[in-house]
Amino acid sequence: MRSSMSQTPRPFSHPSFAGRIGVARLDITPPVGIYARNWGAAKHDIAESVHRPITLTAMTLTSPSRDRPLVFIDGDLGWWRPLSLFREFQADLLREFKADSSDVIFGLSHTHAGAPLMKPDPELPGGDLVRAWLEKVRQSTLAAVRQAFDSAVDGTLDWHVGRCALASVRDLPDPADADGRYICGYNPDVPADDTLLVGRVTDASGKPVATVVNYACHPTTLAWDNTAISPDYVGAMRATMEQVTGAPAMFMLGACGELSPRYQYVGDGEVADRHGRQLAFAALAALNDMEPPAMQLAYQGVVESGAPLAIWKHEPREVSPVLKSVESSVDLPLKDWPSADELEEQRLACDDRALEERLRRRRDIRRALGDGATFSLPIWAWRMGDAVLVGTCCEPYSFLQQELRRRFPDRTVLVLNLINGTTGYLPPSDLYDLNIYQAWQTPFDRGSLELVVEAMTDAIRQVLSD
């Protein structure tokens, strides 16, 4: 039985931030001929062509409520080898802009079809080109941030939730292995987190300044047969959105430890483009479902017609100018791996090309984390008006973003992978009992993901506190 008591329906509005917002983009495409081997199964070492440009986009957020700006950098890049390379890069950024380490986030799209961010190694084919390209990335980052500050306008950043079916779960029981091995590819029997968050930046007149897409899906469309530099699906996503909006499209990679396209590991760039258009169309659908900037849809009353009609209309609303940032950390247990020197000895003695690549990566991770029993994992959390952003340098499973959103149901929570460096996967504890890539690849021991969930919960509470 319905109650006779009623209340005025609450207005509908988007989580928003109002302040000065700047966006700038530069091209950082590596040269053809650079070392670009990202797959153990690859037969090639160098890039032979360019599928789509590799770009770097900076966004700056400034508010009268705070004396320091926030800077987000979005690069069509894969991963840092080792973590110390990013820390050198970060030190330059913080020194140049006199910024606190909590205020600057460098996010990677995690393309697997680019030049790795690695220490120059002249022994590798194309390795002689790495040093100059890294310097180009550094100089372009500084220039993009400056341009973003210089071009900043009074604007609004609104967020809206959409859905996209590009991502699928990639933990598949091996049908040919009786011992329970898992292989890394499409599992049709497990649903994936399809949450898509879309940000819209507009100036005071309502003109688009930028869009932002936060989505969890590994950019692993292009694999060992691909010899071209490519941003993978993110490139076509940007191009498609920009064709419609006329404004730069930024990307924030979500918690995608077990998520990837269902059709992947190909050499055809058109497949990556199709994936990118799929994500862009979903993001554009969410964008077109949004209310005008700084407006809310509010209940006005009833018009009697053939039926009693509820009238809702747009009306102005106040938008939060609050910016806050927190950098915290959590101590994670490390597995009992060999030392970095021992792993290097194993690599030098290895004549299997795929295994040698695994050992190279494991050596770099061990060097980055040290030979101790724990690692202090940094966590970044931002408040941008009504929305919260949180992330770390690992690759957590999507459980992380789903759980944080469950814990903060009244907030828009953006969760980011691979920000401010790269380390290893964070799978749920129960997967450590399985023969599964993310569990045996990661340097972090059982229970680490659960520790990160609690630490991020605390960080979010900190940025939400007054």
Stockholm file with secondary structure:
# STOCKHOLM 1.0

chainA/1-466         MRSSMSQTPRPFSHPSFAGRIGVARLDITPPVGIYARNWGAAKHDIAESVHRPITLTAMTLTSPSRDRPLVFIDGDLGWWRPLSLFREFQADLLREFKADSSDVIFGLSHTHAGAPLMKPDPELPGGDLVRAWLEKVRQSTLAAVRQAFDSAVDGTLDWHVGRCALASVRDLPDPADADGRYICGYNPDVPADDTLLVGRVTDASGKPVATVVNYACHPTTLAWDNTAISPDYVGAMRATMEQVTGAPAMFMLGACGELSPRYQYVGDGEVADRHGRQLAFAALAALNDMEPPAMQLAYQGVVESGAPLAIWKHEPREVSPVLKSVESSVDLPLKDWPSADELEEQRLACDDRALEERLRRRRDIRRALGDGATFSLPIWAWRMGDAVLVGTCCEPYSFLQQELRRRFPDRTVLVLNLINGTTGYLPPSDLYDLNIYQAWQTPFDRGSLELVVEAMTDAIRQVLSD
#=GR chainA/1-466 SS CCCSCCCCCCCBCCCEEEEEEEEEEEECCCCTTSBCCCCTTCSCCBCCEESSCCEEEEEEEECTTCSSCEEEEEECCCCEESHHHHHHHHHHHHHHHTCCTTSEEEEECCCSSSCCEECCCTTSTTGGGHHHHHHHHHHHHHHHHHHHHHTCEEEEEEEEEEECCCEEECEEECTTCTTCBEEESCCTTSCCCCEEEEEEEEETTSCEEEEEEEECCCCCSBCTTCCEECCTHHHHHHHHHHHHHSSCEEEEECCCTTEEESSCSBSCHHHHHHHHHHHHHHHHHHHHTSCCTTEEEEEEEEEESSSEEEEEEEEECCCCCCEEEEEEEEEEEBCCCCCHHHHHHHHHTCCCHHHHHHHHHHHHHHHHHCSSSEEEEEEEEEEETTEEEEEESSEECTHHHHHHHHHCTTSEEEEESSBSSCCCEECCGGGGGSBCHHHHHCSBCTTHHHHHHHHHHHHHHHHHCC
#=GC SS_cons         CCCSCCCCCCCBCCCEEEEEEEEEEEECCCCTTSBCCCCTTCSCCBCCEESSCCEEEEEEEECTTCSSCEEEEEECCCCEESHHHHHHHHHHHHHHHTCCTTSEEEEECCCSSSCCEECCCTTSTTGGGHHHHHHHHHHHHHHHHHHHHHTCEEEEEEEEEEECCCEEECEEECTTCTTCBEEESCCTTSCCCCEEEEEEEEETTSCEEEEEEEECCCCCSBCTTCCEECCTHHHHHHHHHHHHHSSCEEEEECCCTTEEESSCSBSCHHHHHHHHHHHHHHHHHHHHTSCCTTEEEEEEEEEESSSEEEEEEEEECCCCCCEEEEEEEEEEEBCCCCCHHHHHHHHHTCCCHHHHHHHHHHHHHHHHHCSSSEEEEEEEEEEETTEEEEEESSEECTHHHHHHHHHCTTSEEEEESSBSSCCCEECCGGGGGSBCHHHHHCSBCTTHHHHHHHHHHHHHHHHHCC
//
